[in-house]
């Protein structure tokens, strides 16, 4: 007997970061294009979300450095 079972898998932030870091430059560019596309549907702006990340108690120095580097190169 065969059964098909659907499950929902929600990746963790760590798993998403690992997947992002495995992308090459072209794939990262496409990734950011999709972030832009999906964030257009948010009630609040991407800029407001980034501000909330900055205000988050979960953000540490390494997170700040990554966000700063992305901003400087953008």
N, CA, C and O atoms as a GROMACS GRO file, in nm:
protein
  296
    1UNK      N    1   0.084  -0.116   0.000
    1UNK     CA    2   0.000   0.000   0.000
    1UNK      C    3   0.090   0.125   0.000
    1UNK      O    4   0.184   0.136   0.079
    2UNK      N    5   0.059   0.216  -0.089
    2UNK     CA    6   0.131   0.343  -0.094
    2UNK      C    7   0.041   0.453  -0.041
    2UNK      O    8  -0.080   0.453  -0.063
    3UNK      N    9   0.103   0.546   0.029
    3UNK     CA   10   0.030   0.662   0.078
    3UNK      C   11   0.111   0.786   0.048
    3UNK      O   12   0.233   0.788   0.064
    4UNK      N   13   0.044   0.889   0.006
    4UNK     CA   14   0.106   1.020  -0.011
    4UNK      C   15   0.064   1.106   0.107
    4UNK      O   16  -0.055   1.125   0.133
    5UNK      N   17   0.160   1.156   0.178
    5UNK     CA   18   0.132   1.236   0.296
    5UNK      C   19   0.192   1.374   0.276
    5UNK      O   20   0.311   1.388   0.246
    6UNK      N   21   0.110   1.475   0.292
    6UNK     CA   22   0.158   1.612   0.282
    6UNK      C   23   0.197   1.662   0.420
    6UNK      O   24   0.125   1.643   0.518
    7UNK      N   25   0.312   1.726   0.426
    7UNK     CA   26   0.353   1.790   0.551
    7UNK      C   27   0.399   1.932   0.518
    7UNK      O   28   0.447   1.959   0.408
    8UNK      N   29   0.384   2.020   0.612
    8UNK     CA   30   0.432   2.156   0.597
    8UNK      C   31   0.563   2.170   0.674
    8UNK      O   32   0.570   2.139   0.793
    9UNK      N   33   0.665   2.216   0.605
    9UNK     CA   34   0.795   2.235   0.667
    9UNK      C   35   0.825   2.384   0.666
    9UNK      O   36   0.831   2.447   0.560
   10UNK      N   37   0.843   2.440   0.783
   10UNK     CA   38   0.876   2.582   0.795
   10UNK      C   39   1.023   2.592   0.833
   10UNK      O   40   1.061   2.555   0.944
   11UNK      N   41   1.106   2.642   0.741
   11UNK     CA   42   1.250   2.650   0.772
   11UNK      C   43   1.276   2.752   0.883
   11UNK      O   44   1.205   2.851   0.897
   12UNK      N   45   1.379   2.725   0.960
   12UNK     CA   46   1.420   2.818   1.065
   12UNK      C   47   1.500   2.933   1.002
   12UNK      O   48   1.541   2.925   0.887
   13UNK      N   49   1.520   3.037   1.079
   13UNK     CA   50   1.602   3.148   1.032
   13UNK      C   51   1.743   3.100   0.998
   13UNK      O   52   1.803   3.145   0.901
   14UNK      N   53   1.795   3.008   1.078
   14UNK     CA   54   1.929   2.955   1.053
   14UNK      C   55   1.932   2.879   0.920
   14UNK      O   56   2.027   2.893   0.844
   15UNK      N   57   1.829   2.800   0.891
   15UNK     CA   58   1.824   2.725   0.766
   15UNK      C   59   1.812   2.819   0.646
   15UNK      O   60   1.874   2.795   0.542
   16UNK      N   61   1.734   2.925   0.660
   16UNK     CA   62   1.722   3.023   0.552
   16UNK      C   63   1.856   3.093   0.528
   16UNK      O   64   1.895   3.116   0.413
   17UNK      N   65   1.925   3.128   0.637
   17UNK     CA   66   2.055   3.193   0.623
   17UNK      C   67   2.154   3.101   0.554
   17UNK      O   68   2.232   3.145   0.469
   18UNK      N   69   2.152   2.974   0.590
   18UNK     CA   70   2.243   2.877   0.527
   18UNK      C   71   2.213   2.865   0.378
   18UNK      O   72   2.305   2.862   0.296
   19UNK      N   73   2.085   2.858   0.344
   19UNK     CA   74   2.048   2.847   0.202
   19UNK      C   75   2.090   2.973   0.126
   19UNK      O   76   2.140   2.963   0.014
   20UNK      N   77   2.072   3.091   0.187
   20UNK     CA   78   2.112   3.216   0.123
   20UNK      C   79   2.262   3.218   0.098
   20UNK      O   80   2.308   3.257  -0.009
   21UNK      N   81   2.339   3.175   0.197
   21UNK     CA   82   2.485   3.177   0.185
   21UNK      C   83   2.538   3.078   0.083
   21UNK      O   84   2.653   3.088   0.041
   22UNK      N   85   2.457   2.982   0.043
   22UNK     CA   86   2.497   2.887  -0.060
   22UNK      C   87   2.469   2.939  -0.201
   22UNK      O   88   2.510   2.876  -0.299
   23UNK      N   89   2.398   3.051  -0.213
   23UNK     CA   90   2.366   3.108  -0.344
   23UNK      C   91   2.489   3.175  -0.404
   23UNK      O   92   2.575   3.225  -0.332
   24UNK      N   93   2.496   3.176  -0.538
   24UNK     CA   94   2.601   3.254  -0.603
   24UNK      C   95   2.549   3.398  -0.619
   24UNK      O   96   2.436   3.427  -0.583
   25UNK      N   97   2.632   3.485  -0.673
   25UNK     CA   98   2.598   3.628  -0.682
   25UNK      C   99   2.470   3.651  -0.763
   25UNK      O  100   2.386   3.732  -0.724
   26UNK      N  101   2.456   3.581  -0.876
   26UNK     CA  102   2.336   3.599  -0.957
   26UNK      C  103   2.210   3.556  -0.882
   26UNK      O  104   2.108   3.625  -0.887
   27UNK      N  105   2.219   3.443  -0.814
   27UNK     CA  106   2.103   3.394  -0.738
   27UNK      C  107   2.070   3.489  -0.622
   27UNK      O  108   1.953   3.509  -0.590
   28UNK      N  109   2.173   3.548  -0.559
   28UNK     CA  110   2.147   3.646  -0.453
   28UNK      C  111   2.076   3.768  -0.508
   28UNK      O  112   1.986   3.823  -0.443
   29UNK      N  113   2.114   3.811  -0.626
   29UNK     CA  114   2.048   3.927  -0.689
   29UNK      C  115   1.901   3.895  -0.715
   29UNK      O  116   1.814   3.978  -0.689
   30UNK      N  117   1.874   3.775  -0.766
   30UNK     CA  118   1.736   3.733  -0.790
   30UNK      C  119   1.660   3.724  -0.657
   30UNK      O  120   1.544   3.762  -0.650
   31UNK      N  121   1.726   3.674  -0.554
   31UNK     CA  122   1.666   3.667  -0.420
   31UNK      C  123   1.619   3.806  -0.376
   31UNK      O  124   1.506   3.822  -0.331
   32UNK      N  125   1.707   3.905  -0.388
   32UNK     CA  126   1.669   4.040  -0.345
   32UNK      C  127   1.559   4.099  -0.433
   32UNK      O  128   1.477   4.176  -0.384
   33UNK      N  129   1.556   4.062  -0.561
   33UNK     CA  130   1.444   4.103  -0.646
   33UNK      C  131   1.312   4.049  -0.590
   33UNK      O  132   1.212   4.120  -0.586
   34UNK      N  133   1.314   3.921  -0.548
   34UNK     CA  134   1.193   3.862  -0.493
   34UNK      C  135   1.156   3.922  -0.358
   34UNK      O  136   1.038   3.938  -0.327
   35UNK      N  137   1.256   3.956  -0.276
   35UNK     CA  138   1.226   4.024  -0.149
   35UNK      C  139   1.152   4.155  -0.180
   35UNK      O  140   1.054   4.188  -0.115
   36UNK      N  141   1.202   4.227  -0.280
   36UNK     CA  142   1.135   4.350  -0.320
   36UNK      C  143   0.993   4.326  -0.367
   36UNK      O  144   0.902   4.401  -0.332
   37UNK      N  145   0.974   4.222  -0.447
   37UNK     CA  146   0.841   4.188  -0.498
   37UNK      C  147   0.744   4.154  -0.386
   37UNK      O  148   0.634   4.209  -0.379
   38UNK      N  149   0.785   4.064  -0.297
   38UNK     CA  150   0.696   4.022  -0.189
   38UNK      C  151   0.672   4.134  -0.087
   38UNK      O  152   0.562   4.146  -0.034
   39UNK      N  153   0.774   4.214  -0.060
   39UNK     CA  154   0.758   4.320   0.041
   39UNK      C  155   0.665   4.431  -0.008
   39UNK      O  156   0.616   4.510   0.073
   40UNK      N  157   0.641   4.439  -0.139
   40UNK     CA  158   0.545   4.537  -0.190
   40UNK      C  159   0.404   4.510  -0.140
   40UNK      O  160   0.320   4.599  -0.141
   41UNK      N  161   0.378   4.387  -0.096
   41UNK     CA  162   0.245   4.349  -0.048
   41UNK      C  163   0.228   4.366   0.103
   41UNK      O  164   0.121   4.341   0.157
   42UNK      N  165   0.333   4.409   0.170
   42UNK     CA  166   0.324   4.428   0.315
   42UNK      C  167   0.242   4.550   0.348
   42UNK      O  168   0.237   4.647   0.272
   43UNK      N  169   0.178   4.544   0.463
   43UNK     CA  170   0.103   4.660   0.509
   43UNK      C  171   0.199   4.776   0.542
   43UNK      O  172   0.171   4.892   0.511
   44UNK      N  173   0.311   4.742   0.604
   44UNK     CA  174   0.415   4.841   0.633
   44UNK      C  175   0.524   4.830   0.528
   44UNK      O  176   0.536   4.726   0.462
   45UNK      N  177   0.602   4.932   0.511
   45UNK     CA  178   0.707   4.933   0.409
   45UNK      C  179   0.826   4.846   0.450
   45UNK      O  180   0.842   4.810   0.567
   46UNK      N  181   0.907   4.813   0.352
   46UNK     CA  182   1.031   4.740   0.379
   46UNK      C  183   1.118   4.821   0.474
   46UNK      O  184   1.180   4.766   0.565
   47UNK      N  185   1.123   4.952   0.454
   47UNK     CA  186   1.204   5.038   0.542
   47UNK      C  187   1.156   5.027   0.687
   47UNK      O  188   1.238   5.024   0.779
   48UNK      N  189   1.025   5.020   0.707
   48UNK     CA  190   0.971   5.008   0.843
   48UNK      C  191   1.008   4.871   0.902
   48UNK      O  192   1.041   4.861   1.020
   49UNK      N  193   1.003   4.767   0.820
   49UNK     CA  194   1.042   4.634   0.867
   49UNK      C  195   1.189   4.633   0.907
   49UNK      O  196   1.225   4.576   1.010
   50UNK      N  197   1.274   4.697   0.827
   50UNK     CA  198   1.416   4.703   0.860
   50UNK      C  199   1.438   4.780   0.991
   50UNK      O  200   1.526   4.744   1.069
   51UNK      N  201   1.358   4.885   1.014
   51UNK     CA  202   1.369   4.959   1.140
   51UNK      C  203   1.330   4.870   1.256
   51UNK      O  204   1.393   4.874   1.362
   52UNK      N  205   1.226   4.788   1.237
   52UNK     CA  206   1.185   4.697   1.344
   52UNK      C  207   1.292   4.591   1.370
   52UNK      O  208   1.309   4.547   1.484
   53UNK      N  209   1.363   4.550   1.266
   53UNK     CA  210   1.475   4.457   1.286
   53UNK      C  211   1.582   4.524   1.370
   53UNK      O  212   1.636   4.464   1.463
   54UNK      N  213   1.612   4.650   1.338
   54UNK     CA  214   1.713   4.724   1.416
   54UNK      C  215   1.673   4.738   1.562
   54UNK      O  216   1.759   4.738   1.651
   55UNK      N  217   1.544   4.751   1.587
   55UNK     CA  218   1.494   4.768   1.723
   55UNK      C  219   1.477   4.635   1.798
   55UNK      O  220   1.454   4.633   1.919
   56UNK      N  221   1.490   4.524   1.725
   56UNK     CA  222   1.466   4.392   1.784
   56UNK      C  223   1.572   4.358   1.888
   56UNK      O  224   1.690   4.387   1.870
   57UNK      N  225   1.529   4.296   1.994
   57UNK     CA  226   1.622   4.249   2.095
   57UNK      C  227   1.701   4.127   2.050
   57UNK      O  228   1.798   4.088   2.115
   58UNK      N  229   1.660   4.067   1.937
   58UNK     CA  230   1.729   3.948   1.886
   58UNK      C  231   1.849   3.984   1.800
   58UNK      O  232   1.935   3.899   1.775
   59UNK      N  233   1.856   4.108   1.753
   59UNK     CA  234   1.965   4.149   1.664
   59UNK      C  235   2.092   4.169   1.747
   59UNK      O  236   2.088   4.227   1.855
   60UNK      N  237   2.204   4.120   1.695
   60UNK     CA  238   2.330   4.138   1.764
   60UNK      C  239   2.428   4.214   1.674
   60UNK      O  240   2.391   4.259   1.566
   61UNK      N  241   2.552   4.227   1.718
   61UNK     CA  242   2.652   4.303   1.642
   61UNK      C  243   2.673   4.244   1.504
   61UNK      O  244   2.686   4.318   1.407
   62UNK      N  245   2.678   4.112   1.493
   62UNK     CA  246   2.699   4.049   1.364
   62UNK      C  247   2.584   4.082   1.268
   62UNK      O  248   2.608   4.110   1.151
   63UNK      N  249   2.461   4.079   1.317
   63UNK     CA  250   2.346   4.115   1.234
   63UNK      C  251   2.357   4.260   1.187
   63UNK      O  252   2.328   4.291   1.072
   64UNK      N  253   2.398   4.349   1.277
   64UNK     CA  254   2.416   4.490   1.240
   64UNK      C  255   2.523   4.505   1.132
   64UNK      O  256   2.506   4.583   1.038
   65UNK      N  257   2.632   4.431   1.145
   65UNK     CA  258   2.738   4.439   1.045
   65UNK      C  259   2.693   4.390   0.909
   65UNK      O  260   2.729   4.449   0.806
   66UNK      N  261   2.614   4.283   0.906
   66UNK     CA  262   2.562   4.232   0.779
   66UNK      C  263   2.468   4.334   0.715
   66UNK      O  264   2.480   4.363   0.596
   67UNK      N  265   2.376   4.388   0.794
   67UNK     CA  266   2.283   4.487   0.740
   67UNK      C  267   2.356   4.611   0.691
   67UNK      O  268   2.321   4.667   0.587
   68UNK      N  269   2.458   4.653   0.764
   68UNK     CA  270   2.537   4.769   0.724
   68UNK      C  271   2.609   4.743   0.592
   68UNK      O  272   2.610   4.829   0.503
   69UNK      N  273   2.670   4.624   0.578
   69UNK     CA  274   2.741   4.590   0.455
   69UNK      C  275   2.647   4.587   0.336
   69UNK      O  276   2.682   4.636   0.228
   70UNK      N  277   2.528   4.530   0.354
   70UNK     CA  278   2.431   4.529   0.244
   70UNK      C  279   2.395   4.672   0.205
   70UNK      O  280   2.389   4.705   0.087
   71UNK      N  281   2.371   4.755   0.305
   71UNK     CA  282   2.336   4.895   0.276
   71UNK      C  283   2.448   4.972   0.208
   71UNK      O  284   2.422   5.049   0.116
   72UNK      N  285   2.570   4.951   0.250
   72UNK     CA  286   2.682   5.023   0.192
   72UNK      C  287   2.705   4.982   0.046
   72UNK      O  288   2.740   5.066  -0.036
   73UNK      N  289   2.685   4.855   0.015
   73UNK     CA  290   2.709   4.808  -0.122
   73UNK      C  291   2.590   4.830  -0.213
   73UNK      O  292   2.602   4.826  -0.335
   74UNK      N  293   2.473   4.854  -0.154
   74UNK     CA  294   2.354   4.877  -0.235
   74UNK      C  295   2.365   5.012  -0.303
   74UNK      O  296   2.275   5.052  -0.377
   0.00000   0.00000   0.00000
